[in-house]
Amino acid sequence: MAALVAMTAPAYAKVSPEEAAKLGKELTPVGAEKAGNKEGTIPAWTPQKARGALKGEYANDPELANEKPLMVIEAKDVAKYADKLSEGHKELFKRYPGTYKMQVYPSHRKYTFPDKLLDETKLNATRAELDGVDNPKGAFVGFPFPIPQSGAEPVWNHRVKYRGGAQRRYNNQMIVQQDGKFSQTKVVEDVKFYYSNINNKTPIELKPGADFLRYLSETISPPRVAGTFILVHEKAGFGPEGRSAWLYAPVLKRIRRAPAVCCDNPYEGTDGHQFYDQVDMYNGVLERFTWKLVGKKEMYIPYNSYKIAGPSVKYKDIARPNHVNTDLPRYELHRVWVVEANNKPEQRHTFKKRTMYFDEDTWNIVAIDDYDQQGKLLQFQEGHLIQYANVLAATTQPEVIYHFDSGRYFVTAMNNEDQPYDQTVTFSDDDFSADTVQKRTSK
């Protein structure tokens, strides 16, 4: 019994009422520092108001459209700015010194969330707990851990972030070869949010076994993978309490349970360029890693990335040899939370270590350094952060995974040449059942 107790992961307590009282005062309601930095290079938080139609409108910020870069970081400047760069960015400068650059713009901190979510986040500070790494409880609607005490808590903030009530998303993906040529896949994704849905009459607790979202993707093209469906009921917990997933493969003509929709198994249709736990930068169980909260730092990260995510840019404009077209991303100086995840010796995973960077204002993961089992930097994930002002939800679009072993890179979450996300859709629970998917495929 003593050995069993020693092996049990700790439960992280709620913060004190005194700490929680800082939310909405010196801290924003979601836990960021409200003030700017001493140098004035990071401004104070000045939240924007909701604006825009819920359908037919790309994420945008007209006030930033004509801004010019403050500076351009090139390979010769890396030593000067090294403390504000991820290891992934340093590797890109090292490999491609003649072409890779980062355009740095003035920093803006406008991102916020609906009042209901902000209010519930403040309450979560003194009522939410995390047992081990996969078993949260006591949180409702908002970010569960606005004042994190452990490395796993920012990951949970990211996983259950607010994105509206339901969405239809048009997700175009590219595998880009070293010469810049690319192959393209189109996926349509339907998502219903349970936990972070401010319209629920009865709030849903974040706890093991309870769905916090349901997801259904249909691959539209290319023909070799068209008609593939992936259905996920995303839950807290692991094992029988955790994620439930199903896969419909056209060659089998039936939907079946898919426990392999997890971890470092390749996502269908990506030819191994994206693992399931790399979707949305990181998702799924945390049990294969230990999680260390390193602290906060200032860093140049992709921010207000409306240009690279917008309809004026074509997919061929993004793809370039070795890395995305560096004229398109926008970088700003912001504070990030740093979390280090280390693979447990008894749990298999491709990555030995992951260093994750979370934007303090939105809890979105914006970059991840991924190391192989020999400790070498294997991949670099970069998420270009934007806010949909129509619903006050922040997300990364597009997301890029650089594969340093092959020189290829993968781009996902593009809808530049497709339709904007539809925030007016409504779904029933039955829309996300295996029987419903099977019926859709037989029409």
C-alpha positions as CSV (number, residue, x, y, z in Angstrom):
1,M,0.0,0.0,0.0
2,A,2.9,2.4,0.8
3,A,4.4,1.7,-2.6
4,L,1.1,2.4,-4.3
5,V,0.7,5.7,-2.5
6,A,4.2,6.7,-3.5
7,M,3.5,6.0,-7.1
8,T,0.3,8.0,-7.2
9,A,0.6,11.4,-8.9
10,P,-0.1,14.4,-6.7
11,A,-3.3,16.4,-6.7
12,Y,-2.7,20.1,-7.2
13,A,-4.7,22.3,-4.9
14,K,-6.8,25.3,-5.7
15,V,-5.1,28.7,-5.3
16,S,-5.8,30.7,-2.2
17,P,-8.6,33.4,-2.2
18,E,-5.9,36.0,-1.8
19,E,-4.2,34.8,-5.0
20,A,-7.5,34.5,-6.9
21,A,-8.3,38.1,-5.9
22,K,-5.6,39.3,-8.2
23,L,-7.6,38.2,-11.3
24,G,-9.2,41.2,-12.8
25,K,-6.8,43.5,-10.9
26,E,-3.1,43.2,-11.5
27,L,-3.8,40.1,-13.5
28,T,-6.3,39.9,-16.4
29,P,-9.4,37.7,-15.7
30,V,-7.6,34.7,-17.4
31,G,-4.3,35.1,-15.4
32,A,-2.0,37.2,-17.6
33,E,-0.1,40.2,-16.3
34,K,-2.3,43.2,-17.0
35,A,0.6,45.7,-17.2
36,G,3.1,45.9,-20.0
37,N,6.9,45.4,-19.4
38,K,9.3,47.9,-18.0
39,E,10.8,48.7,-21.4
40,G,7.5,49.5,-23.0
41,T,8.0,46.9,-25.7
42,I,5.0,44.8,-24.4
43,P,2.0,47.0,-23.9
44,A,-0.7,46.7,-21.2
45,W,-3.8,44.6,-21.9
46,T,-6.5,46.6,-23.6
47,P,-9.3,44.2,-24.6
48,Q,-11.3,44.6,-27.8
49,K,-15.0,44.5,-28.2
50,A,-16.8,41.8,-30.2
51,R,-17.4,42.7,-33.8
52,G,-18.2,41.1,-37.1
53,A,-20.7,38.6,-38.6
54,L,-20.7,35.0,-37.4
55,K,-20.6,33.6,-40.9
56,G,-18.8,34.5,-44.1
57,E,-16.0,36.6,-42.4
58,Y,-12.4,35.8,-42.0
59,A,-10.5,36.8,-38.8
60,N,-9.2,40.3,-39.3
61,D,-8.1,43.5,-37.6
62,P,-8.2,46.5,-39.9
63,E,-6.3,48.6,-37.4
64,L,-3.2,46.5,-37.9
65,A,-3.4,46.1,-41.7
66,N,-1.0,49.0,-42.6
67,E,1.6,48.6,-39.8
68,K,5.2,48.2,-40.8
69,P,7.8,45.9,-39.2
70,L,9.9,47.4,-36.4
71,M,12.8,45.2,-37.5
72,V,13.7,42.1,-39.3
73,I,15.7,39.4,-37.5
74,E,18.1,37.5,-39.8
75,A,20.6,34.8,-39.1
76,K,23.4,37.3,-38.2
77,D,21.2,38.6,-35.4
78,V,20.4,35.4,-33.6
79,A,23.0,35.9,-30.9
80,K,21.6,39.3,-30.1
81,Y,18.0,38.0,-29.7
82,A,18.7,34.4,-28.6
83,D,17.0,34.7,-25.2
84,K,13.8,35.6,-27.0
85,L,13.8,32.9,-29.6
86,S,12.7,29.3,-29.4
87,E,15.2,26.5,-30.2
88,G,13.1,25.8,-33.3
89,H,13.5,29.3,-34.6
90,K,17.2,29.1,-33.9
91,E,17.4,25.9,-35.9
92,L,15.6,27.4,-38.9
93,F,18.1,30.3,-38.8
94,K,21.0,27.8,-38.6
95,R,19.8,25.7,-41.5
96,Y,18.6,28.4,-43.8
97,P,20.7,31.5,-43.1
98,G,20.2,32.9,-46.6
99,T,16.4,32.8,-46.7
100,Y,14.9,32.5,-43.2
101,K,13.9,35.7,-41.4
102,M,11.4,37.0,-38.8
103,Q,9.5,40.3,-39.4
104,V,8.9,41.8,-35.9
105,Y,6.0,44.2,-35.6
106,P,4.7,46.4,-32.7
107,S,3.1,44.3,-30.0
108,H,-0.7,44.5,-29.3
109,R,-2.7,42.8,-26.5
110,K,-6.3,43.0,-27.6
111,Y,-7.4,39.4,-27.2
112,T,-10.1,38.7,-24.7
113,F,-13.2,36.5,-24.2
114,P,-16.9,36.8,-23.5
115,D,-17.8,38.1,-20.0
116,K,-19.3,34.8,-19.0
117,L,-16.1,33.0,-19.7
118,L,-14.0,35.6,-17.8
119,D,-16.3,35.4,-14.8
120,E,-16.2,31.6,-14.6
121,T,-12.4,31.6,-15.0
122,K,-12.1,33.8,-11.9
123,L,-14.3,31.3,-10.0
124,N,-12.3,28.3,-11.3
125,A,-9.2,29.6,-9.6
126,T,-10.5,28.5,-6.2
127,R,-12.7,25.5,-7.2
128,A,-10.7,23.6,-9.9
129,E,-8.3,20.8,-9.1
130,L,-6.1,18.5,-11.1
131,D,-5.5,15.0,-9.8
132,G,-2.3,13.7,-11.5
133,V,-2.2,15.1,-15.1
134,D,-5.3,13.8,-16.7
135,N,-8.0,14.1,-14.1
136,P,-9.3,17.7,-13.6
137,K,-12.4,18.4,-11.6
138,G,-14.4,21.3,-10.2
139,A,-14.0,23.6,-13.3
140,F,-16.9,25.1,-15.2
141,V,-17.0,27.0,-18.6
142,G,-13.8,29.0,-18.3
143,F,-10.1,28.3,-18.2
144,P,-9.7,25.9,-15.3
145,F,-6.3,27.1,-14.0
146,P,-5.7,30.8,-14.6
147,I,-3.0,30.8,-12.0
148,P,-1.1,27.6,-12.8
149,Q,0.7,25.5,-10.1
150,S,2.0,22.7,-12.3
151,G,3.1,22.1,-15.8
152,A,0.0,20.1,-16.8
153,E,-2.4,23.0,-15.9
154,P,-1.5,25.3,-18.8
155,V,-2.0,22.3,-21.1
156,W,-5.5,21.9,-19.8
157,N,-6.2,25.6,-20.3
158,H,-5.1,25.2,-23.9
159,R,-7.2,22.0,-24.5
160,V,-10.5,23.4,-23.2
161,K,-10.0,27.0,-24.5
162,Y,-13.1,28.9,-25.6
163,R,-14.0,28.6,-29.4
164,G,-17.7,29.3,-29.4
165,G,-20.6,26.9,-29.2
166,A,-20.1,25.0,-32.5
167,Q,-18.1,25.4,-35.6
168,R,-17.8,24.1,-39.2
169,R,-14.1,24.5,-40.2
170,Y,-12.5,24.2,-43.6
171,N,-9.1,22.7,-43.1
172,N,-6.6,22.6,-46.0
173,Q,-3.3,21.0,-45.4
174,M,0.0,20.9,-47.4
175,I,3.0,18.6,-47.3
176,V,5.8,20.8,-48.7
177,Q,8.9,19.2,-50.2
178,Q,12.4,20.7,-49.9
179,D,12.0,22.3,-53.4
180,G,8.8,24.1,-52.3
181,K,6.4,21.8,-54.3
182,F,3.5,20.6,-52.3
183,S,0.6,18.1,-52.2
184,Q,-2.7,19.3,-50.7
185,T,-5.5,17.7,-48.6
186,K,-8.9,19.2,-47.8
187,V,-10.8,18.3,-44.7
188,V,-14.1,19.6,-43.3
189,E,-14.4,19.5,-39.6
190,D,-17.5,19.8,-37.4
191,V,-17.1,20.5,-33.7
192,K,-19.6,20.9,-30.9
193,F,-18.2,22.3,-27.6
194,Y,-19.7,21.2,-24.4
195,Y,-17.5,22.4,-21.6
196,S,-16.5,25.9,-22.8
197,N,-19.9,26.7,-24.2
198,I,-21.2,30.0,-22.7
199,N,-24.7,29.2,-24.0
200,N,-25.3,26.1,-22.0
201,K,-28.2,26.5,-19.6
202,T,-26.5,24.1,-17.2
203,P,-22.7,24.4,-17.1
204,I,-20.8,21.2,-17.7
205,E,-18.1,20.2,-15.2
206,L,-14.6,19.4,-16.6
207,K,-14.1,15.9,-15.1
208,P,-13.0,12.4,-16.2
209,G,-15.5,10.6,-18.4
210,A,-17.5,13.8,-19.4
211,D,-17.3,15.0,-23.0
212,F,-15.8,18.5,-23.3
213,L,-16.1,18.5,-27.1
214,R,-17.1,16.2,-30.0
215,Y,-15.4,16.3,-33.3
216,L,-16.1,14.9,-36.8
217,S,-13.8,15.3,-39.8
218,E,-14.5,14.2,-43.4
219,T,-11.6,14.1,-45.9
220,I,-12.8,15.6,-49.2
221,S,-9.6,15.3,-51.3
222,P,-7.3,13.9,-52.7
223,P,-9.2,10.9,-54.1
224,R,-7.0,8.3,-52.4
225,V,-8.1,9.3,-48.9
226,A,-11.4,11.0,-49.8
227,G,-14.4,9.7,-47.7
228,T,-12.4,9.0,-44.6
229,F,-14.2,10.1,-41.4
230,I,-12.7,10.5,-37.9
231,L,-15.1,10.8,-35.0
232,V,-13.9,11.8,-31.5
233,H,-15.6,12.3,-28.2
234,E,-13.0,14.2,-26.3
235,K,-13.0,13.7,-22.6
236,A,-10.8,14.3,-19.6
237,G,-9.2,11.1,-18.1
238,F,-7.5,8.3,-19.8
239,G,-8.2,4.6,-20.5
240,P,-11.9,3.8,-20.5
241,E,-12.8,7.2,-19.1
242,G,-10.8,9.2,-21.7
243,R,-11.1,9.8,-25.4
244,S,-13.5,7.7,-27.5
245,A,-12.7,7.6,-31.2
246,W,-13.9,5.9,-34.4
247,L,-12.5,5.7,-37.9
248,Y,-14.4,5.1,-41.2
249,A,-12.2,4.0,-44.0
250,P,-13.8,3.8,-47.4
251,V,-12.0,0.6,-48.3
252,L,-13.6,-1.2,-45.3
253,K,-17.0,0.5,-45.8
254,R,-17.7,0.5,-42.1
255,I,-16.9,2.6,-39.0
256,R,-15.0,1.0,-36.2
257,R,-13.5,1.9,-32.9
258,A,-10.1,3.4,-33.2
259,P,-8.0,3.4,-30.0
260,A,-5.0,4.4,-32.2
261,V,-6.4,7.9,-32.6
262,C,-4.0,8.9,-29.9
263,C,-0.5,10.1,-29.1
264,D,2.2,9.7,-31.7
265,N,0.2,7.6,-34.2
266,P,0.1,9.4,-37.6
267,Y,-3.1,11.3,-38.3
268,E,-4.9,9.8,-41.3
269,G,-4.0,11.4,-44.6
270,T,-0.9,13.3,-43.4
271,D,1.6,10.6,-44.6
272,G,3.1,10.6,-41.1
273,H,3.7,14.4,-41.0
274,Q,1.4,15.0,-38.1
275,F,0.7,12.9,-35.0
276,Y,-2.7,12.8,-33.4
277,D,-1.4,14.6,-30.4
278,Q,-0.1,17.4,-32.6
279,V,-3.5,18.5,-33.8
280,D,-4.3,22.0,-32.5
281,M,-0.6,22.1,-31.5
282,Y,-1.3,19.6,-28.6
283,N,-4.2,17.5,-27.6
284,G,-5.0,14.2,-26.0
285,V,-3.8,12.4,-22.9
286,L,-0.9,13.7,-20.8
287,E,0.0,10.5,-19.1
288,R,3.0,9.6,-21.2
289,F,5.0,12.7,-20.0
290,T,5.9,14.4,-16.8
291,W,5.1,18.2,-16.9
292,K,7.3,20.9,-15.5
293,L,6.2,24.5,-15.2
294,V,9.4,26.3,-16.0
295,G,8.1,29.9,-15.7
296,K,7.5,32.9,-17.9
297,K,9.7,34.7,-20.4
298,E,9.5,37.3,-23.2
299,M,9.6,35.8,-26.6
300,Y,9.0,36.7,-30.3
301,I,6.0,34.6,-31.3
302,P,3.6,34.6,-34.3
303,Y,0.8,37.0,-33.3
304,N,-2.0,38.9,-35.1
305,S,-1.3,36.6,-38.0
306,Y,-4.2,37.9,-40.1
307,K,-2.1,38.2,-43.3
308,I,-0.9,34.6,-43.6
309,A,-4.4,33.4,-42.5
310,G,-6.4,35.7,-44.8
311,P,-8.1,35.3,-48.2
312,S,-5.6,37.5,-50.1
313,V,-2.9,34.9,-49.7
314,K,-3.0,31.7,-51.8
315,Y,-1.6,28.3,-50.7
316,K,1.1,28.6,-53.3
317,D,2.1,31.9,-51.8
318,I,2.7,30.2,-48.4
319,A,4.8,27.3,-49.7
320,R,8.5,27.9,-50.2
321,P,11.6,25.6,-50.1
322,N,12.5,24.7,-46.6
323,H,10.1,27.0,-44.7
324,V,7.0,29.1,-45.3
325,N,7.2,32.4,-47.2
326,T,8.8,34.7,-44.6
327,D,7.1,37.7,-46.0
328,L,3.8,36.5,-44.6
329,P,4.2,35.7,-40.9
330,R,3.9,38.5,-38.3
331,Y,6.0,38.2,-35.1
332,E,5.5,40.3,-31.9
333,L,7.1,40.3,-28.5
334,H,4.9,38.8,-25.8
335,R,5.2,37.0,-22.5
336,V,4.8,33.2,-22.7
337,W,4.5,30.4,-20.1
338,V,7.1,27.8,-20.7
339,V,6.3,24.1,-19.9
340,E,8.7,21.2,-20.3
341,A,7.3,17.7,-21.0
342,N,9.6,14.7,-20.6
343,N,8.6,11.2,-21.8
344,K,8.2,8.7,-19.0
345,P,10.7,5.8,-19.4
346,E,8.0,3.2,-19.2
347,Q,5.7,5.0,-21.7
348,R,6.6,4.8,-25.4
349,H,6.6,8.0,-27.5
350,T,8.6,9.4,-30.5
351,F,9.5,12.5,-28.5
352,K,11.7,12.4,-25.5
353,K,11.1,16.0,-24.6
354,R,8.8,18.8,-25.7
355,T,9.2,22.4,-24.7
356,M,5.9,24.3,-25.1
357,Y,5.3,28.0,-25.2
358,F,1.8,29.3,-24.2
359,D,0.7,32.9,-25.0
360,E,-0.2,34.4,-21.6
361,D,-3.3,36.2,-22.8
362,T,-5.1,33.3,-24.5
363,W,-3.4,30.1,-23.2
364,N,-2.9,29.0,-26.8
365,I,0.3,27.0,-27.5
366,V,2.1,29.0,-30.1
367,A,5.3,27.0,-30.4
368,I,6.8,23.6,-29.4
369,D,10.3,22.3,-29.7
370,D,10.1,18.5,-30.1
371,Y,13.2,16.3,-29.3
372,D,13.9,12.7,-30.3
373,Q,14.9,10.0,-27.9
374,Q,18.6,10.9,-28.4
375,G,17.9,14.5,-27.3
376,K,18.2,16.0,-30.8
377,L,15.7,18.6,-32.0
378,L,13.5,16.6,-34.4
379,Q,10.6,18.8,-35.1
380,F,9.4,22.4,-34.5
381,Q,5.7,23.3,-34.3
382,E,4.6,26.9,-34.9
383,G,1.1,28.2,-34.4
384,H,0.2,31.6,-36.0
385,L,-2.2,33.2,-33.5
386,I,-5.3,35.2,-34.5
387,Q,-8.5,36.1,-32.8
388,Y,-12.0,35.8,-34.3
389,A,-13.5,39.0,-33.0
390,N,-17.0,37.8,-34.0
391,V,-17.0,35.3,-31.1
392,L,-14.0,36.6,-29.2
393,A,-12.1,33.3,-29.6
394,A,-8.4,32.9,-30.2
395,T,-6.8,30.1,-32.2
396,T,-3.7,29.3,-34.3
397,Q,-4.1,29.4,-38.0
398,P,-2.2,28.1,-39.8
399,E,0.0,25.7,-37.9
400,V,3.3,24.5,-39.2
401,I,5.4,21.4,-38.3
402,Y,9.0,21.5,-39.5
403,H,10.6,18.1,-39.9
404,F,14.3,18.6,-39.4
405,D,15.1,14.9,-40.3
406,S,13.7,15.1,-43.8
407,G,13.7,18.8,-44.5
408,R,10.0,18.8,-45.3
409,Y,7.3,20.7,-43.5
410,F,3.6,20.3,-43.0
411,V,1.0,23.1,-42.9
412,T,-2.5,22.7,-41.5
413,A,-5.5,24.8,-40.5
414,M,-5.5,26.8,-43.8
415,N,-8.7,28.1,-45.2
416,N,-7.4,31.0,-47.3
417,E,-8.9,29.7,-50.6
418,D,-11.8,28.1,-48.9
419,Q,-14.7,29.3,-46.8
420,P,-14.4,31.2,-43.5
421,Y,-15.3,29.2,-40.3
422,D,-19.1,29.0,-39.8
423,Q,-20.0,30.0,-36.3
424,T,-23.8,29.8,-36.9
425,V,-24.0,26.0,-37.2
426,T,-25.8,23.9,-34.6
427,F,-25.4,20.2,-34.0
428,S,-27.2,17.6,-32.0
429,D,-25.5,14.9,-30.0
430,D,-26.6,12.4,-32.7
431,D,-24.6,14.2,-35.3
432,F,-21.6,12.8,-33.6
433,S,-22.6,9.2,-33.2
434,A,-21.0,6.2,-35.0
435,D,-24.4,5.2,-36.4
436,T,-24.9,8.6,-38.0
437,V,-21.5,8.5,-39.7
438,Q,-22.2,5.0,-41.0
439,K,-25.5,6.2,-42.5
440,R,-23.9,9.3,-44.1
441,T,-21.4,7.0,-45.9
442,S,-24.2,4.8,-47.3
443,K,-26.1,7.6,-49.0
